[in-house]
Amino acid sequence: MISPPFREGIKAAIPVWIAYISTSFALGIAAKAYGLNLGEIVLMSVLVFAAPAQFAALEPLASVTGFLMVSSGRRAALCL
């Protein structure tokens, strides 16, 4: 049986789930639009927990800058 406190916790978490699912769908759609494949999208979701950082990394990852430049935290202009 599921205990009453556990049920209350599930009910309290529903708004967080709704926000998480909608943000995840939006990120997937945006990442696909930037040309990332499913593996790259899943890997980014596993490695980067902060959704704003995932959205911010989309353009540099999709451009010539690439993963190493984004992961090192350096700007492309500094390395040219």
BELPE-V479232 format. One record per residue. N is the residue number from 1. RES is the residue in one small letter. PHI is phi in radians with two decimals (* if undefined). OMEGA is omega in radians with two decimals (NA if undefined). NEAR is the number of other ideal C-beta (glycine too) atoms within 12 Angstrom. Layout:
# BELPE-V479232
N/RES/PHI/OMEGA/NEAR  N/RES/PHI/OMEGA/NEAR
This chain:
# BELPE-V479232
1/m/*/3.08/5  2/i/-1.55/-3.10/10  3/s/-1.27/3.13/9  4/p/-1.01/3.10/10  5/p/-1.09/3.11/10  6/f/-1.14/3.08/12  7/r/-1.05/3.11/13  8/e/-1.10/3.10/12  9/g/-1.12/3.10/14  10/i/-1.11/3.12/15  11/k/-1.09/-3.14/14  12/a/-1.21/-3.08/12  13/a/-1.49/-3.08/15  14/i/-0.99/3.11/14  15/p/-1.07/3.11/12  16/v/-1.18/3.11/14  17/w/-1.05/-3.14/15  18/i/-1.07/3.12/12  19/a/-1.13/-3.12/14  20/y/-1.14/-3.12/17  21/i/-1.12/-3.13/16  22/s/-1.15/3.09/15  23/t/-1.15/3.13/21  24/s/-1.12/3.09/22  25/f/-1.11/3.14/17  26/a/-1.10/3.11/20  27/l/-1.13/3.12/30  28/g/-1.07/3.13/25  29/i/-1.15/3.13/16  30/a/-1.14/-3.13/24  31/a/-1.14/3.08/30  32/k/-1.10/3.12/17  33/a/-1.12/3.10/15  34/y/-1.45/3.05/23  35/g/1.66/3.09/15  36/l/-1.34/3.12/28  37/n/-1.57/-3.05/15  38/l/-1.06/3.13/13  39/g/-1.07/3.12/11  40/e/-1.15/3.14/26  41/i/-1.14/3.13/29  42/v/-1.12/3.13/17  43/l/-1.06/3.12/18  44/m/-1.13/3.12/33  45/s/-1.17/3.12/25  46/v/-1.30/-3.04/11  47/l/-1.47/-3.07/17  48/v/-2.04/-3.08/24  49/f/-1.43/-3.06/13  50/a/-1.41/-3.12/14  51/a/-1.04/3.11/24  52/p/-1.05/3.10/13  53/a/-1.20/3.10/19  54/q/-1.15/3.11/31  55/f/-1.14/-3.14/24  56/a/-1.18/-3.10/18  57/a/-1.46/-3.06/32  58/l/-1.07/-3.08/29  59/e/-1.12/3.10/21  60/p/-1.08/3.12/28  61/l/-1.16/-3.11/31  62/a/-1.37/-3.12/22  63/s/-1.50/-3.14/16  64/v/-1.22/-3.08/14  65/t/-0.95/3.05/23  66/g/1.45/-3.02/18  67/f/-1.15/-3.07/19  68/l/-1.09/3.13/14  69/m/-1.17/-3.12/21  70/v/-1.19/-3.08/28  71/s/-1.24/3.13/17  72/s/-1.38/3.11/14  73/g/1.43/-3.13/15  74/r/-1.66/3.09/15  75/r/-1.44/-3.14/12  76/a/-1.10/-3.11/18  77/a/-1.14/-3.13/9  78/l/-1.29/-3.07/10  79/c/-1.69/-3.13/15  80/l/-1.44/NA/9
